[in-house]
Amino acid sequence: MTDADPRPDGGYTTAMAPDTDADVETVHESETDDLESGAWYRQLLVVAETEYRLAVRGRWAIALTAIFAAFALGLTTFSGASVSPEGFERTVGSLAVLAVYLVPLVALAFSYDVIVGRKESGWLQTLFSLPVDRAWIVVGAAAGRAVVLASATIIGFGVAGGFLLREYGLDGFDAYATFMLGAVGLGLVFLAVGVLVSTLAREKTHALGVSLLAWAWFVLVHDLLALGLIGALELSETAVSAMLLANPTGVFRALVLGSLGAGGNAGFASVLAESGLSTGVLSGALLAWIAVPIAIAALAIRRRRL
């Protein structure tokens, strides 16, 4: 294939072809040589770049950004908050409630088929035939999609942040910055969970079902059970903190509530705000929630058979 010939991936130099139902494209010889002779970080970057380009070409980046921007703008426009620091805090608090439901769902929808979907199309078999450690295939795929998701989150919520900055000024904008960074972390957590589910699942339908169950557990069920236990038993502060750290959505809300200095009116929100966990501990918990599922998926992929 000469430079003048059109590439099957639309012009991008990739290590593998796009995922299509019609057929599975072959790997370019030059890129195969790069993977064979490259160090582990080069293999990781090639897989990550390819996954990123495929997500962008598949319009995922535009779709994710539009979803976040539409919901955030709709909430900030019709929230009816007064033009004051208090109104700004109420708006950020409302956005945090929205993000708890929206961001995990979008992240899981974006990641549940990253491995099992490639298996069903034959793309994974092509990768497994290359001299690339299977762990880097998982880590690279997760990294490529993580860049797309993080960028879409920042841009989407950043659009609403621009309107808030224009309306309220810089007073309290640090809380919004904390919210956006927390939303990025929350999205990456559930992207990692989706990658793990996709690695363990044998079919896309199974991965989708387990992903929906994971969303329901972390977003809906866990807090209800935790609140019931706290109300029925006199739990120690350590036990309450452990229950908080066991749910990434709770960690996210504790971060946002801490930046707002708000304790919530009732329910588990007040428990989160009064947990006493520092910002460093909460941030470390989010990072652990990102790293552990990816590490487990990287180990599990080595045992997977096609």
C-alpha positions as CSV (number, residue, x, y, z in Angstrom):
1,M,0.0,0.0,0.0
2,T,1.5,3.4,-1.1
3,D,1.0,6.8,0.6
4,A,-1.4,7.7,-2.2
5,D,-3.7,4.8,-1.5
6,P,-6.6,5.4,0.8
7,R,-6.4,3.6,4.1
8,P,-9.3,1.4,5.2
9,D,-9.5,3.3,8.5
10,G,-10.2,6.7,6.8
11,G,-6.6,8.0,6.9
12,Y,-5.5,7.2,10.4
13,T,-2.4,5.1,11.0
14,T,-3.6,2.5,13.5
15,A,-2.4,-0.7,15.0
16,M,-5.7,-2.4,14.2
17,A,-8.8,-1.9,12.1
18,P,-12.1,-0.4,13.2
19,D,-14.7,-2.6,14.7
20,T,-17.4,-3.4,12.2
21,D,-20.0,-6.1,11.9
22,A,-19.4,-6.6,8.2
23,D,-15.7,-7.6,8.3
24,V,-12.5,-7.3,10.4
25,E,-9.7,-5.4,8.6
26,T,-6.2,-6.7,8.6
27,V,-3.3,-5.1,10.6
28,H,-0.9,-2.9,8.7
29,E,2.5,-4.6,8.4
30,S,4.4,-1.5,9.5
31,E,2.3,-1.1,12.6
32,T,2.7,-4.8,13.4
33,D,6.5,-4.3,13.3
34,D,6.1,-1.4,15.7
35,L,4.3,-3.6,18.2
36,E,6.8,-6.4,17.8
37,S,9.9,-4.2,18.3
38,G,8.5,-1.6,20.6
39,A,8.8,-1.4,24.4
40,W,5.8,-1.9,26.6
41,Y,5.0,1.8,26.8
42,R,5.0,2.0,23.0
43,Q,2.6,-0.9,22.7
44,L,0.4,0.7,25.3
45,L,0.4,4.1,23.4
46,V,-0.4,2.4,20.1
47,V,-3.4,0.6,21.5
48,A,-4.6,3.7,23.4
49,E,-4.2,5.9,20.4
50,T,-6.1,3.5,18.2
51,E,-8.9,3.2,20.7
52,Y,-9.1,7.0,21.0
53,R,-9.3,7.4,17.2
54,L,-12.0,4.8,16.9
55,A,-14.1,6.4,19.6
56,V,-13.7,9.8,17.9
57,R,-14.5,8.5,14.5
58,G,-17.5,6.7,16.0
59,R,-18.9,10.1,17.1
60,W,-18.7,9.0,20.8
61,A,-16.8,12.2,21.7
62,I,-19.5,14.4,20.2
63,A,-22.3,12.4,21.7
64,L,-20.9,12.4,25.2
65,T,-20.1,16.1,25.1
66,A,-23.6,16.9,23.9
67,I,-25.2,14.8,26.6
68,F,-23.3,16.4,29.4
69,A,-23.7,20.0,28.0
70,A,-27.5,19.6,27.4
71,F,-28.3,18.3,30.9
72,A,-26.0,20.8,32.6
73,L,-27.3,23.7,30.6
74,G,-30.9,22.7,31.2
75,L,-30.4,22.4,34.9
76,T,-28.5,25.7,35.3
77,T,-31.0,27.5,33.0
78,F,-34.1,26.4,34.7
79,S,-32.9,26.0,38.3
80,G,-34.2,29.4,39.3
81,A,-31.3,30.0,41.7
82,S,-30.8,33.6,42.8
83,V,-27.7,35.6,41.7
84,S,-25.6,35.2,44.8
85,P,-23.0,32.9,46.3
86,E,-25.8,30.9,47.9
87,G,-27.5,30.5,44.5
88,F,-24.2,29.4,43.0
89,E,-23.8,26.8,45.7
90,R,-27.3,25.5,45.2
91,T,-26.7,25.2,41.5
92,V,-23.5,23.3,41.9
93,G,-25.3,21.0,44.5
94,S,-28.0,20.3,42.0
95,L,-25.5,19.5,39.3
96,A,-23.8,17.1,41.6
97,V,-27.1,15.3,42.1
98,L,-27.5,15.1,38.3
99,A,-23.9,13.9,37.8
100,V,-24.4,11.0,40.3
101,Y,-27.1,9.5,38.1
102,L,-25.9,10.6,34.6
103,V,-22.1,10.2,34.6
104,P,-22.0,6.6,35.8
105,L,-24.7,5.5,33.3
106,V,-22.9,7.2,30.4
107,A,-19.5,5.8,31.4
108,L,-20.9,2.3,31.6
109,A,-22.7,2.6,28.3
110,F,-19.4,3.8,26.8
111,S,-17.2,1.0,28.2
112,Y,-19.3,-2.2,28.6
113,D,-18.4,-3.6,25.1
114,V,-14.7,-2.5,24.9
115,I,-13.4,-6.0,25.2
116,V,-16.3,-8.4,24.7
117,G,-17.6,-6.4,21.7
118,R,-14.2,-6.7,20.0
119,K,-14.2,-10.4,20.7
120,E,-17.6,-10.9,18.9
121,S,-16.3,-8.9,15.9
122,G,-13.0,-10.8,15.7
123,W,-10.8,-7.8,16.5
124,L,-9.7,-9.3,19.8
125,Q,-8.4,-12.5,18.1
126,T,-6.3,-10.3,15.8
127,L,-4.7,-8.5,18.7
128,F,-4.1,-11.7,20.6
129,S,-2.1,-13.0,17.6
130,L,0.3,-10.1,17.9
131,P,3.4,-10.2,20.3
132,V,1.7,-7.8,22.7
133,D,1.1,-8.5,26.4
134,R,-2.7,-8.9,26.8
135,A,-2.6,-6.7,29.9
136,W,-1.5,-3.7,27.8
137,I,-4.4,-4.3,25.4
138,V,-6.8,-3.8,28.3
139,V,-4.9,-0.9,29.8
140,G,-4.4,0.8,26.4
141,A,-8.1,0.4,25.4
142,A,-9.2,1.8,28.8
143,A,-6.7,4.7,28.5
144,G,-7.9,5.7,25.0
145,R,-11.5,5.7,26.1
146,A,-10.7,7.5,29.3
147,V,-9.2,10.4,27.3
148,V,-12.4,10.7,25.3
149,L,-14.7,10.5,28.4
150,A,-12.6,13.0,30.5
151,S,-12.5,15.5,27.6
152,A,-16.3,15.2,27.0
153,T,-17.0,15.7,30.7
154,I,-14.8,18.8,31.0
155,I,-16.1,20.4,27.8
156,G,-19.7,19.4,28.5
157,F,-19.9,20.6,32.0
158,G,-17.5,23.4,31.2
159,V,-20.0,25.0,28.9
160,A,-22.4,25.3,31.8
161,G,-19.6,26.5,34.0
162,G,-19.0,29.4,31.6
163,F,-22.5,30.6,32.0
164,L,-22.3,30.3,35.7
165,L,-19.0,32.2,35.7
166,R,-20.6,35.0,33.7
167,E,-23.6,35.2,36.0
168,Y,-22.0,34.8,39.4
169,G,-18.4,35.8,38.8
170,L,-15.4,34.1,40.5
171,D,-17.1,33.8,43.9
172,G,-17.4,30.2,44.6
173,F,-16.2,29.0,41.2
174,D,-13.5,26.9,43.0
175,A,-16.4,24.7,44.1
176,Y,-17.5,24.2,40.5
177,A,-13.9,23.3,39.5
178,T,-13.9,20.7,42.3
179,F,-17.3,19.4,40.9
180,M,-15.9,19.1,37.4
181,L,-12.8,17.2,38.5
182,G,-14.9,15.0,40.7
183,A,-17.2,14.3,37.8
184,V,-14.2,13.3,35.7
185,G,-13.0,11.0,38.4
186,L,-16.5,9.5,38.9
187,G,-16.7,8.8,35.1
188,L,-13.3,7.2,35.0
189,V,-14.3,4.9,37.9
190,F,-17.4,3.6,36.1
191,L,-15.4,3.3,32.9
192,A,-13.0,1.1,34.7
193,V,-15.9,-0.9,36.1
194,G,-17.3,-1.3,32.6
195,V,-13.9,-2.5,31.3
196,L,-13.7,-5.1,34.0
197,V,-17.3,-6.3,33.3
198,S,-16.5,-6.4,29.5
199,T,-13.3,-8.4,30.2
200,L,-15.1,-11.0,32.3
201,A,-18.3,-11.3,30.2
202,R,-18.7,-13.8,27.4
203,E,-21.4,-11.9,25.5
204,K,-22.3,-8.3,25.0
205,T,-25.8,-8.8,26.4
206,H,-24.3,-10.3,29.6
207,A,-22.0,-7.3,29.9
208,L,-24.8,-4.9,29.4
209,G,-27.0,-6.6,32.0
210,V,-24.2,-6.7,34.6
211,S,-23.3,-3.0,33.9
212,L,-26.9,-2.0,34.6
213,L,-26.9,-4.0,37.8
214,A,-23.7,-2.3,38.8
215,W,-25.2,1.1,38.1
216,A,-28.3,0.3,40.2
217,W,-26.2,-1.0,43.1
218,F,-23.8,2.0,43.4
219,V,-26.3,4.7,42.5
220,L,-29.5,3.5,44.2
221,V,-29.3,0.5,46.4
222,H,-26.0,1.0,48.3
223,D,-27.0,4.3,49.9
224,L,-30.4,3.0,50.9
225,L,-28.9,0.0,52.7
226,A,-26.2,2.2,54.3
227,L,-28.7,4.7,55.6
228,G,-30.9,1.9,57.0
229,L,-27.9,0.4,58.8
230,I,-26.8,3.7,60.2
231,G,-30.4,4.4,61.4
232,A,-30.8,1.0,63.0
233,L,-27.4,0.5,64.5
234,E,-25.0,2.7,66.4
235,L,-22.1,2.4,64.0
236,S,-18.6,3.7,64.7
237,E,-17.1,6.5,62.7
238,T,-14.8,4.0,61.1
239,A,-17.6,1.8,59.9
240,V,-19.5,4.8,58.4
241,S,-16.3,5.9,56.6
242,A,-15.8,2.4,55.3
243,M,-19.4,2.4,53.9
244,L,-18.8,5.7,52.3
245,L,-15.5,4.6,50.7
246,A,-17.1,1.4,49.4
247,N,-19.2,3.5,47.0
248,P,-17.6,5.8,44.5
249,T,-20.7,7.9,44.1
250,G,-20.7,8.5,47.8
251,V,-17.0,9.6,47.6
252,F,-17.9,12.0,44.8
253,R,-20.8,13.5,46.7
254,A,-18.6,13.9,49.9
255,L,-16.0,15.8,47.8
256,V,-18.6,18.2,46.3
257,L,-20.4,18.7,49.6
258,G,-17.1,19.4,51.3
259,S,-16.2,22.0,48.8
260,L,-19.5,23.7,49.3
261,G,-19.4,23.4,53.0
262,A,-22.9,21.9,53.0
263,G,-24.2,19.1,55.1
264,G,-27.3,18.4,53.2
265,N,-30.8,18.7,54.5
266,A,-31.5,15.0,55.3
267,G,-30.7,11.5,54.5
268,F,-27.3,10.1,53.5
269,A,-26.1,13.5,52.2
270,S,-25.7,14.7,55.8
271,V,-23.8,11.6,56.7
272,L,-21.4,12.1,53.8
273,A,-20.7,15.7,54.8
274,E,-20.1,14.8,58.4
275,S,-17.8,11.8,57.7
276,G,-14.7,13.8,58.5
277,L,-12.7,12.3,55.6
278,S,-10.2,14.7,54.1
279,T,-10.1,15.7,50.5
280,G,-6.9,13.8,50.1
281,V,-8.4,10.6,51.4
282,L,-11.5,11.0,49.2
283,S,-9.4,11.7,46.1
284,G,-7.2,8.7,46.8
285,A,-10.3,6.5,47.1
286,L,-11.4,7.6,43.7
287,L,-8.0,6.8,42.2
288,A,-8.1,3.4,43.9
289,W,-11.5,2.8,42.4
290,I,-10.1,3.5,39.0
291,A,-6.9,1.5,39.3
292,V,-8.2,-1.7,41.0
293,P,-10.8,-2.7,38.3
294,I,-8.3,-2.0,35.5
295,A,-5.7,-4.1,37.3
296,I,-8.1,-7.0,37.8
297,A,-9.2,-6.8,34.2
298,A,-5.5,-6.8,33.0
299,L,-4.9,-10.0,35.0
300,A,-8.2,-11.6,33.9
301,I,-7.5,-11.0,30.2
302,R,-4.5,-13.3,30.4
303,R,-6.7,-16.2,31.3
304,R,-9.3,-15.5,28.7
305,R,-9.8,-17.9,25.9
306,L,-11.4,-17.0,22.6
